[in-house]
Amino acid sequence: PALITLLQNCSDGREKESGTYAAFAISNIATNCSYHERIVGEGAIELLVALACCDDEEAQRHALLSLRGLCGTKCIRQKMLQKGILDPLILLSRSYDKNIVKEVSIIFNCLSTEDENKEEISYRAMSTLISLLMSGDDYVERHSCSAIANLMECSDIHLRFIEERGLPPLVSLCS
């Protein structure tokens, strides 16, 4: 609860530095999946999503690290979409900070493994994933490609990928 209170203070515009360190601590705790339900039960997802939207890149990075750690649990991957993670991920995919973009691509990859998430991700973030395929960063491209591969497990999404002109960048990665 103390870490969540620090995150709340940060999302209210107070004590951004404390909130950043709270997110850092949560990212360390989130490496242990047995604590995920408790972290989420305290309201961490919404607060971490809000922190990811702030204007401080260090705070964004720590929030994304925490969210990535929480992606290790199936039911939490589904909750993340319900709690509004897609819009911040889409915006942060355009960051100039390469580490932020790497975290975004990893989270997209994790979220896309859930059948329940595939339709919404493909509808709202397909163009973002295609852009990440062309980032020039091997790590980002690999995770974005994996996310797209996960989405392509659903045949209803194939046409959307083709219409969004995803095939040329995907084929170019083969060369």
ABEGO torsion letter per residue (X at the ends): XAAAAAAAAAAAGBGAAAAAAAAAAAAAAAABAAAAAAAAAAGAAAAAAAAAABABAAAAAAAAAAAAAAAABAAAAAAAAAAGAAAAAAAAAABABAAAAAAAAAAAAAAAABAAAAAAAAAAAAAAAAAAAAAGBAAAAAAAAAAAAAAAABAAAAAAAAAAGAAAAAAAAAX
